[in-house]
């Protein structure tokens, strides 16, 4: 488990309310995706991996292609052996999908990895 402030600075938590509200509001998770105990957050494996991919890049993500229903971004990661791996993050314009894929040919995304669980009001 990681301390909540490892992911969210205390200044963000002060305006977000409780720790559970902060995680839900800032990361888009609901109570099915995590638990909060004594200020520590325990994320489900898939959501923890999504969070790791969305924040752990080596080179600043860049817009690759604007598709009709959303945008594709390059996310480049540094491997332990110093080689680079590129994943593609697709974010639908209407906010209903935010997911990572291992392949993108300019039109089609392939090799689904993980998606953010988005809870819309």
C-alpha positions as CSV (number, residue, x, y, z in Angstrom):
1,X,0.0,0.0,0.0
2,X,1.1,3.6,-0.6
3,X,0.4,6.6,1.5
4,X,-2.3,8.8,-0.1
5,X,0.0,11.8,-0.1
6,X,2.4,9.8,-2.3
7,X,-0.1,10.2,-5.1
8,X,-2.0,13.3,-4.2
9,X,-0.3,16.3,-2.5
10,X,-2.0,17.5,0.7
11,X,-3.0,20.7,-1.0
12,X,-5.3,18.7,-3.3
13,X,-6.7,16.7,-0.4
14,X,-7.6,19.8,1.6
15,X,-10.1,20.9,-1.1
16,X,-11.3,17.5,-1.9
17,X,-12.8,16.4,1.4
18,X,-12.1,12.9,2.8
19,X,-9.4,10.7,1.6
20,X,-12.0,8.5,-0.2
21,X,-13.5,11.6,-1.9
22,X,-10.0,12.8,-2.9
23,X,-9.2,9.5,-4.6
24,X,-12.5,9.2,-6.3
25,X,-12.5,12.9,-7.4
26,X,-8.9,13.2,-8.5
27,X,-8.4,9.7,-10.0
28,X,-11.9,8.8,-11.1
29,X,-12.2,5.7,-9.0
30,X,-15.1,4.6,-6.9
31,X,-15.2,2.5,-3.6
32,X,-15.1,-0.7,-5.6
33,X,-11.6,0.2,-6.9
34,X,-9.9,1.0,-3.6
35,X,-10.1,1.1,0.2
36,X,-8.7,3.8,2.5
37,X,-7.5,2.8,6.0
38,X,-5.7,5.3,8.2
39,X,-4.7,7.5,5.3
40,X,-3.4,4.7,3.1
41,X,-4.9,3.7,-0.2
42,X,-5.1,0.2,-1.5
43,X,-6.1,0.1,-5.2
44,X,-7.3,-2.9,-7.1
45,X,-4.5,-4.3,-9.3
46,X,-5.9,-3.1,-12.6
47,X,-6.4,0.5,-11.3
48,X,-3.0,0.5,-9.7
49,X,-1.5,-0.5,-13.0
50,X,-3.5,2.1,-14.9
51,X,-2.2,4.8,-12.4
52,X,1.3,3.5,-12.8
53,X,1.1,3.8,-16.6
54,X,-0.5,7.2,-16.6
55,X,2.2,8.7,-14.3
56,X,5.3,6.6,-14.8
57,X,6.4,7.6,-18.3
58,X,10.0,8.4,-19.2
59,X,9.3,11.0,-21.9
60,X,6.4,13.5,-21.7
61,X,3.3,12.1,-23.4
62,X,2.5,13.6,-26.8
63,X,-0.6,13.6,-28.9
64,X,-0.2,11.1,-31.7
65,X,-3.5,11.2,-33.5
66,X,-6.8,12.9,-33.1
67,X,-9.4,10.3,-34.1
68,X,-13.1,11.0,-34.7
69,X,-14.2,9.9,-31.2
70,X,-11.0,10.6,-29.1
71,X,-7.3,11.2,-29.0
72,X,-4.3,8.8,-29.0
73,X,-1.2,9.8,-27.0
74,X,2.3,8.2,-27.1
75,X,3.6,7.1,-23.6
76,X,7.2,6.1,-23.6
77,X,8.7,4.1,-20.7
78,X,12.2,3.3,-19.8
79,X,12.8,-0.4,-19.2
80,X,15.3,-1.8,-16.6
81,X,17.7,-2.7,-19.4
82,X,17.5,1.0,-20.7
83,X,15.5,0.1,-23.8
84,X,12.3,2.1,-24.4
85,X,8.7,0.8,-24.7
86,X,5.9,2.8,-26.2
87,X,2.3,2.3,-25.2
88,X,-0.7,4.3,-26.6
89,X,-3.3,5.9,-24.4
90,X,-6.7,6.5,-26.0
91,X,-9.0,9.0,-24.3
92,X,-12.6,9.2,-25.8
93,X,-13.8,12.7,-26.2
94,X,-17.0,12.0,-24.2
95,X,-15.0,10.7,-21.3
96,X,-16.3,7.2,-21.3
97,X,-13.0,5.4,-22.0
98,X,-9.4,6.0,-21.0
99,X,-7.2,3.0,-21.8
100,X,-3.7,1.9,-22.7
101,X,-2.8,-0.3,-25.7
102,X,0.5,-1.8,-26.9
103,X,0.0,-1.1,-30.6
104,X,-1.3,1.7,-32.8
105,X,-1.0,1.8,-36.6
106,X,-2.5,5.3,-37.1
107,X,-6.1,4.0,-37.3
108,X,-6.5,1.0,-35.0
109,X,-5.5,0.3,-31.5
110,X,-4.4,-3.2,-30.6
111,X,-3.1,-5.1,-27.6
112,X,-5.4,-3.8,-24.9
113,X,-3.6,-3.4,-21.6
114,X,-5.8,-1.7,-19.0
115,X,-8.5,0.9,-18.8
116,X,-9.4,3.4,-16.1
117,X,-12.7,2.7,-14.4
118,X,-14.6,6.0,-15.0
119,X,-17.6,6.8,-12.9
120,X,-19.7,9.5,-14.5
121,X,-22.2,11.5,-12.5
